[in-house]
Amino acid sequence: MGNVIEYKESKLFYYKSGTGQKCLLLFHGFGQDHTVFDSWFEVLKNDYTVYAFDHFFHGESVWNENRPLEKDDWKIILLLFFEKEKISEFEVAGFSLGGKFSLATLEIFSNRVKRIILVAPDGIKINFWYRLATYPLLMRGIFETVVAKPRFFFSFARFLQSMHIIDNYLLRFVMLQMDTEEKRKQVYAVWISFRPLNFEMKAIAQLINEGRIQLKIITGKYDKVIRASDMHRLLKFVAHGQFYEMECGHNQLIDRAALVLKDE
């Protein structure tokens, strides 16, 4: 069942599934929407009521504020959602880009979060290229040019691959995300609009430890986009956390993670 939270000139879409007493919020990766969690809906339908969101610039959600999404915006939006659905306590899970929204939700509402599940999460390590493209004004201007005229970017990416700075898999991943102007505009909008969603891992770990929040991190052994080795940036500060490394790459992780949840 689809629902919308109205906020100023924007709207956040979410899909509600399941009949269980426990509550779970789901956040997908870049270029996806709530339907990517179909395998989770099936596995969790009896134990959970699941709320799967479309991020802004994805699916049916729209961000029309002409400025970045701040954490205070996200707090107000979720408060409207909690009031509408009568939610007090919940679990939260995010894949890739959705890791940022999961961490933001934890940071703001740690007193309500019972468990956080991070599947190859963005937000634990800030990508060098992301920082370069979104923060300095000069680089942001160059990135705007790339959206309309990507030839130089593609040539540069191939040069990095030839110098073994990025591997073939990551090159293909980048090309897939940037191969049309519409996709490049989406990348730019997401990178610019979500740049306030940054986190300090010691502070996140402190919230997890003090609130005795369950932490589960699931990564892929062959994932070249979000590396398992980067998860220590959070895990080393957490008193009790579960870590799983699946025999797969980035794009297979959502369905593989559903199997982990099914076996609980």
C-alpha angles and dihedrals in degrees: 000000000000124000137173134215111208116214120174105299093342139077135206117208124206136176121221121210139164136031104240126126095236118082126222129183116205129201121189134210133263116299093013136096137207093288091074086079095061091118090054092051090057096046096045103035097106099044102033144044101218127204112194115189134207108224118231110277088028134089112332098337119107131195109198101162096105091226137073121288107256126204089246088058090051091049093054092045092052092046088056089049094048091049092049095048096035093236123165105161128023149156122241133207134180138182122211106313087015088067088075092056091045091052092046090051091049093047093051100037105027090140089063101040117098098176139003123205116194118191112192086325128204114214100055093084122025109228114236093226091049091053092047095048099045110034113045110066092223093055092045088056091050091049090052087055091050090058091062099030110028100165095099091047093052091047091049092049090052090049090054089050092050089052090050092242089124125021130232094263094053091046090054090047092052093046091050092052093047106034097109132042090240091056092046090052089051091051091050094046092049095045094048099039097045098043094107088065096094127135142199108226097212089056092047091049091050090056090049093048097044093045093042087231115175113242124200121177120189122188138168122248091218097038110128094176101059109018123214090223091066092062091079087076086077104020094058090064097044119092095209122015134149119226126192127183112196126204094247146076131257101282096051096052101092094060092040090052089054088061090055090053091046091056094053 
